[in-house]
């Protein structure tokens, strides 16, 4: 039996998920984040079955930086869970032949519980709880997590209107802007990173931060802020080639994968075009809203093929550009 406190915690999580409604990305992310505290997990992920792969579409804790990671469906415990349609538990990944040992070592997990996400007759993915310790979970943990998994699966299918194809789309795209979300962005970048390391083909990552969103929300209200985000996304997508990928990483942070890039100069030219496109004012209910962005970029293989380091470098260059813009604006006011 569960304690009253744990049952109340499950009810609270279910209520929070219901409030998120049709925002599938937020539903999945909230579920993995709450899994950590619910059973004392070191990490958690929701993986969806996509073709022959299981793909991390939401992650937290030790799994957080592996968003977009792909595992071979036929060689992982997650794939076994989908095939069986029932919960599986692993007390030691080093001794369990069903586990992808290389992936487990990479993430840093040693034991796990994997619950199927099913609605009706469909099992489309799993909720995975991870521990860095051998035998990190009990039968009680598994039963408690099963209550959460059932609710998460139902919420996911309701968010996607019971359509499996729609579910996968909603899991990989931002609800407000319809751009790729962080999960799809990292998934695509991991694939490009493997190719760049193998073939030496050049690709670029641009990270763009929308300037002044807080001031607009405070001064004109969140409707104006939302309109700015949507317009910013539209302009970003318009700048992307068919082979590129425009994404909203969260809040006022956006990104663009340039694939391919012919030279470092080509990447700089893309940044200039993007700055020009994003910089023109927006009309909102008869008022002019100034639009601007700070942009940083990094290239692979020039700056390396480790995608986490690459995104971090582009992010740091973006913040350097933002500081430079603020310095120039301050200098202009004092002259």
C-alpha positions in Angstrom: 0.0 0.0 0.0 1.0 3.6 -0.6 1.3 6.2 2.1 -1.3 9.0 2.1 1.4 11.5 1.2 2.4 9.6 -1.9 -1.2 9.2 -3.1 -1.8 12.9 -2.6 1.4 13.6 -4.6 0.1 11.4 -7.5 -3.2 13.3 -7.4 -1.4 16.6 -7.4 0.7 15.6 -10.4 -2.3 14.3 -12.3 -4.0 17.7 -11.6 -1.0 19.6 -12.8 -0.8 17.5 -16.0 -4.5 18.1 -16.7 -4.0 21.9 -16.4 -1.3 21.7 -19.1 -4.0 20.4 -21.5 -3.0 20.2 -25.2 0.6 21.3 -24.7 2.1 17.8 -25.2 5.7 18.9 -24.8 4.9 20.4 -21.4 2.9 17.4 -20.3 5.8 15.1 -21.0 8.5 17.3 -19.5 6.4 17.9 -16.3 5.9 14.1 -16.0 9.7 13.3 -16.1 10.5 16.2 -13.7 8.0 15.0 -11.2 9.1 11.4 -11.5 12.4 12.4 -9.8 10.9 13.4 -6.5 8.0 10.9 -6.6 10.3 7.8 -6.3 13.7 9.4 -5.6 15.0 8.7 -9.1 18.3 10.2 -10.3 16.9 10.7 -13.9 13.8 10.2 -16.0 12.9 10.2 -19.6 9.9 9.7 -21.9 11.0 7.8 -25.0 8.8 7.4 -28.1 9.0 4.5 -30.5 9.9 5.9 -33.8 10.6 3.3 -36.5 13.5 1.1 -35.3 14.5 3.6 -32.6 13.5 4.7 -29.1 14.0 8.4 -28.9 14.3 10.6 -25.7 11.6 13.2 -26.2 11.6 14.5 -22.6 14.3 14.1 -20.0 15.3 15.2 -16.5 18.0 14.7 -13.9 21.0 12.7 -15.2 19.2 12.2 -18.5 18.5 15.9 -19.1 21.4 16.5 -21.5 20.6 13.5 -23.6 17.4 14.9 -25.0 17.0 13.6 -28.6 19.2 10.5 -27.9 18.3 7.5 -30.1 18.5 3.9 -28.9 18.1 0.8 -31.1 14.6 -0.4 -30.3 15.5 -4.1 -30.6 18.6 -3.8 -28.3 17.2 -1.8 -25.4 15.0 -2.4 -22.3 12.7 0.4 -23.6 12.1 -1.5 -26.8 11.4 -4.7 -24.9 8.9 -2.8 -22.8 7.1 -1.6 -25.9 7.2 -5.1 -27.5 5.8 -6.7 -24.3 3.3 -3.8 -23.5 4.1 -4.2 -19.8 6.4 -2.8 -17.1 10.0 -4.1 -16.9 12.5 -3.5 -14.2 16.3 -3.8 -14.3 18.3 -4.0 -11.0 21.7 -4.0 -12.7 22.3 -2.8 -16.3 25.7 -4.5 -16.3 24.1 -7.9 -15.8 20.9 -7.6 -17.8 21.2 -8.7 -21.4 18.2 -6.7 -22.4 19.8 -3.3 -21.5 21.9 -1.2 -23.9 25.0 -1.2 -21.7 26.8 1.5 -23.7 23.9 3.9 -23.5 23.4 3.2 -19.8 27.0 3.9 -19.1 26.9 7.1 -21.1 23.8 8.4 -19.2 25.2 7.2 -15.9 22.3 4.8 -14.9 22.7 1.5 -13.2 19.1 0.4 -12.6 15.8 1.4 -14.0 12.0 1.0 -14.2 10.4 1.2 -17.6 6.7 1.7 -17.9 4.7 1.4 -21.2 2.8 4.5 -22.3 -0.3 3.0 -23.8 -3.8 4.1 -24.6 -6.3 1.5 -25.8 -4.4 -1.0 -27.8 -1.5 1.3 -28.7 1.9 1.4 -26.9 3.8 4.3 -28.4 6.6 4.8 -25.9 7.8 4.5 -22.3 8.3 6.4 -19.1 11.7 5.4 -17.7 12.9 6.1 -14.2 16.7 5.8 -13.7 19.0 5.3 -10.7 22.7 5.6 -10.6 22.8 2.8 -8.0 22.3 -1.0 -8.3 18.8 -2.0 -7.3 17.7 1.6 -6.9 14.0 0.9 -7.0 11.4 -1.3 -5.2 8.2 -3.0 -6.3 6.3 -0.3 -4.5 8.1 2.3 -6.6 7.1 0.5 -9.8 3.4 0.3 -8.7 3.4 4.0 -7.8 5.0 5.0 -11.1 2.5 2.8 -13.0 -0.3 5.1 -11.7 1.5 8.1 -13.2 2.3 6.4 -16.5 -1.4 5.5 -17.1 -2.4 9.1 -16.6 0.5 10.5 -18.7 -0.4 8.2 -21.6 -4.0 9.2 -21.5 -3.1 12.9 -21.4 -0.7 12.5 -24.4 -3.4 10.9 -26.5 -6.0 13.5 -25.6 -3.5 16.2 -26.4 -3.0 14.7 -29.9 -6.7 14.0 -30.4 -6.2 10.2 -30.3 -4.2 10.3 -33.5 -0.8 8.5 -33.3 0.7 10.5 -36.2 -0.4 13.7 -34.5 1.1 12.6 -31.2 4.5 12.3 -32.7 4.2 15.7 -34.4 3.0 17.3 -31.2 5.8 15.7 -29.3 8.4 17.3 -31.5 7.0 20.7 -32.2 6.4 23.8 -30.1 2.6 24.4 -29.5 2.7 28.2 -29.9 4.9 28.7 -32.9 4.8 25.3 -34.6 8.6 25.3 -34.9 10.6 22.3 -34.0 11.0 22.0 -30.2 14.2 21.4 -28.2 13.8 17.6 -28.5 13.7 17.6 -32.3 16.4 20.2 -32.5 18.8 18.0 -30.4 17.8 14.9 -32.3 18.6 16.4 -35.6 21.8 17.9 -34.3 23.0 14.6 -33.0 22.5 13.0 -36.4 24.4 15.9 -38.1 27.2 15.6 -35.5 27.7 11.9 -36.3 27.8 12.7 -40.1 30.2 15.7 -39.6 32.6 13.6 -37.6 32.6 10.9 -40.2 32.5 12.8 -43.4 33.9 16.3 -42.4 30.8 18.0 -43.9 30.3 21.5 -42.4 27.0 22.5 -40.6 26.2 25.4 -38.3 24.1 26.2 -35.2 22.6 29.6 -34.6 21.2 30.5 -31.2 19.0 33.6 -31.1 17.6 35.3 -28.0 14.6 37.7 -28.5 15.5 41.1 -27.0 13.2 43.0 -24.7 10.4 40.4 -24.3 10.0 41.0 -20.6 9.7 44.8 -21.1 7.0 44.2 -23.7 5.1 41.8 -21.5 5.3 44.3 -18.5 4.4 47.3 -20.6 1.9 46.0 -23.2 0.7 42.7 -21.7 1.3 39.0 -22.5 -0.8 39.1 -25.6 1.7 41.5 -27.2 4.5 39.3 -26.0 2.9 36.2 -27.5 2.3 38.0 -30.8 6.0 39.0 -30.8 7.1 35.4 -30.2 4.9 34.1 -33.0 6.1 36.8 -35.5 9.7 36.1 -34.5 9.2 32.4 -35.2 7.6 33.2 -38.6 10.6 35.3 -39.6 13.1 32.7 -38.4 11.3 30.0 -40.4 11.2 32.3 -43.5 15.0 32.6 -43.3 15.5 28.9 -43.2 16.3 26.8 -46.3 14.4 23.6 -46.8 17.4 21.6 -45.5 17.7 23.8 -42.4 15.7 23.4 -39.1 14.2 26.3 -37.2 13.4 25.6 -33.5 12.1 27.3 -30.4 14.2 26.0 -27.5 12.0 27.6 -24.9 10.8 31.0 -23.7 12.5 33.7 -25.8 15.3 31.4 -27.1 15.3 30.2 -30.7 17.7 28.3 -32.8 18.5 27.5 -36.4 20.5 24.5 -37.8 22.2 25.4 -41.0 22.8 22.2 -43.0 25.0 22.4 -45.0 27.3 25.4 -44.6 29.9 26.0 -47.3 32.3 28.1 -45.3 32.7 30.2 -42.1 31.9 33.2 -44.2 28.7 31.6 -45.3 27.6 31.2 -41.6 28.4 34.8 -40.9 26.3 35.9 -43.9 23.4 33.8 -42.6 23.7 35.5 -39.2 23.6 38.9 -41.0 20.5 38.0 -43.0 18.8 36.7 -39.9 19.6 39.9 -37.9 18.2 42.0 -40.8 15.0 39.9 -41.0 14.4 39.8 -37.3 15.1 43.5 -36.7 12.2 45.2 -38.4 9.4 46.6 -36.2 6.1 44.7 -35.5 2.7 46.4 -35.6 0.4 45.2 -32.8 -3.0 46.7 -32.4 -1.9 50.0 -33.8 1.3 50.2 -31.9 4.8 49.8 -33.1 6.9 47.2 -31.2 10.6 47.2 -31.8 12.0 43.8 -32.5 15.6 42.7 -32.1 17.7 39.6 -31.4 21.1 38.6 -30.1 22.6 35.8 -32.2 25.5 33.5 -31.6 26.8 30.7 -33.9 29.1 27.8 -34.0 30.3 25.5 -36.7 31.0 21.8 -36.9 33.5 20.3 -37.4 35.4 23.7 -37.1 34.4 24.2 -33.5 34.1 20.5 -32.8 31.5 17.8 -33.2 30.4 17.4 -29.6 26.9 18.8 -29.9 26.5 19.8 -26.2 29.7 21.8 -26.4 28.7 23.3 -29.7 25.3 24.5 -28.5 27.1 25.9 -25.3 29.6 27.8 -27.5 26.8 29.3 -29.7 25.0 30.2 -26.5 28.0 31.9 -25.0 28.6 33.8 -28.2 25.0 34.9 -28.2 25.3 36.3 -24.7 28.5 38.1 -25.7 26.6 39.7 -28.6 23.9 40.7 -26.2 26.4 42.4 -23.8 28.0 44.2 -26.8 24.6 45.5 -27.9 23.8 46.7 -24.4 27.2 48.4 -24.2 26.6 50.2 -27.5 23.2 51.3 -26.5 24.5 52.6 -23.2 27.3 54.5 -24.9 24.8 56.0 -27.3 22.7 57.3 -24.5 25.7 58.9 -22.7 27.1 60.6 -25.8 
